Amino acid sequence: MNDYHHFKFTPSVWLVPSLLLILMWAVFFFENSFNIDLTSHGILPRTVSGLQGVIFSPFLHGDLNHIANNSIPLFILATALIYFYRDISLKILFYGIFLSGLITWIIGRDSYHIGASSLIYVLVSFIFFKGMMTQYYRLMSLSLTVVMLYGGLIWYVFPEVDKQISWEGHLAGLITGFFFAIKFKTPDYKKAIQYNWEKPDFNPEDDAFMKHFDENGNFVNTPKPDEETEEIIASPAIGYSYVYKETTNDTKPND
């Protein structure tokens, strides 16, 4: 698939991430405006009631600092996901929320787990691993960019770094993103052919430029084409013969 036809900027690139953020902030303002605590709707591992958090937890946050720290990375990563992986982007988002939440429910501590950070780890993990797997220069560049921006997040999947955060949710997101990178297939990206030498049927022996190089790669002058000899056709000699013929006239000239 030609990348120039695949990578297109459409309203969905920014609309879907914006809707996610609007929903997150709407829930946060609702809690603070009516002084309601919805933490009990988060993930409570290995309990039936805690299963509701598999869906609700990404939209619940403890304080302003918590939701602010999650908003910018979520918007950037979701935008990149939809632009570069349009065909499977919604599956990654929705299945990522479900699977990472379910893993957190299985391995998490006996406490409520809330926040969109698990989804952020899904996106970081998927974008990085999938880009490296495709071996396509644009997606690999995206992978390296994600590493430079959010590579430090890897430390927060370990238990002893910060006990106040849900490292289980981070680890669940990392595992989920890696699994999706293997599971979901992407098109066979190909760069648009711009030059003749990029064509599969290109033969260097027929190329006028390549003829200037010998078998060792040294530049040589190409031989000049043989000059056509012009055939000179001698024109036949034209001879002129003069014959004197006496004229007979009975009239004599006047004196």
Secondary structure as UniProt FT lines:
FT   HELIX           3..6
FT   HELIX           11..33
FT   TURN            34..35
FT   HELIX           39..41
FT   TURN            45..46
FT   HELIX           49..52
FT   HELIX           53..56
FT   HELIX           57..59
FT   HELIX           64..84
FT   HELIX           86..88
FT   HELIX           89..107
FT   HELIX           117..134
FT   HELIX           137..150
FT   HELIX           151..157
FT   TURN            159..161
FT   TURN            163..164
FT   HELIX           167..183
FT   HELIX           196..198
FT   TURN            200..201
FT   HELIX           204..206
FT   TURN            208..209
FT   HELIX           210..212
FT   TURN            215..216
//
